[in-house]
Amino acid sequence: MTGDISLQPAAGDAPHIVLEARNVVKTYGHVTALDGVDFELRDGEILAIVGDNGAGKSTLIKTLTGAVHPTSGEILLDGRPIQFKGPLGARHAGIETVYQDLAVAPALDIASNLFLGRELRCPGVLGSIFRRLDKRRMRDEAQRAMNELKFRLPSISNAVEALSGGQRQGVAVARAALFARKLVIMDEPTAALGVRETGQVLELIRSIRDRGLPVVLISHNMPNVFEIADRIHIMRLGRRAAVVTPKSHSMNDVVAIMTGAATA
């Protein structure tokens, strides 16, 4: 499987910060979408980002992944300042994002979707001149990825359009896990899924974390957040209102901070 595995910090060591934002501001004319936001994603954690609609969650993620350029502030990857020219730059740096629309090709099979845009070609003349795809190798790699993530599918050769919503989500998540070297970002990965399918996707997220990749989870589903997150980054009115844990704060506490009824 492609990708470096980050090591967990030794007991007593301060956790390594993989991705960081310092005092990030994003304005659109007279509208301030992000107002001096700080953000830290630690090695080996699942960090949930929560907040009401318009709180700045999506703008923050787009800024971290190069889809939006900040008006001011600094973004660091492994402690080094970095400026992504676009989402492709973030992908090249090892950051994979799973959006709500999943960006899958329904008519293609699972293996083809996992390697969409990064297809493997046959070795030698067949690949370099005739540009023939190495479909067998892609199927093998896809099956290996699914096995490592412990995600069961009827057949790796099935078309994605024949899969359930949860299985399609699993394909998108597996693709991110296959190519991510630094971290995975997921935008509402359990939206519109049933209880059973939601459980499968949450297990996938845990599997990615257990492989050593930190995960950023954007979600409105508070029970999911409290089930899976190590820390919770709360956004309000374009700022970071607080960072709490499921052990230190209840769901009611988090909602109160989100709405401004309480402070951390």
DAMO-V883777 format. One record per helix or strand. SS is the DSSP state (a for helix, b for strand). FROM is the first residue (numbers start at 0). LEN is the number of residues. If there is no record, write none. Layout:
# DAMO-V883777
ss->(SS;SS)
from->(FROM;FROM)
len->(LEN;LEN)
This chain:
# DAMO-V883777
ss->(b;b;b;a;b;b;a;b;b;a;b;a;b;a;b;a;a;b;a;b;a;b;b;a)
from->(16;30;45;56;71;79;86;94;108;109;120;124;132;134;158;159;164;182;194;213;221;230;238;250)
len->(12;12;5;8;6;2;6;4;1;5;1;4;1;15;1;3;15;5;16;5;7;6;6;9)
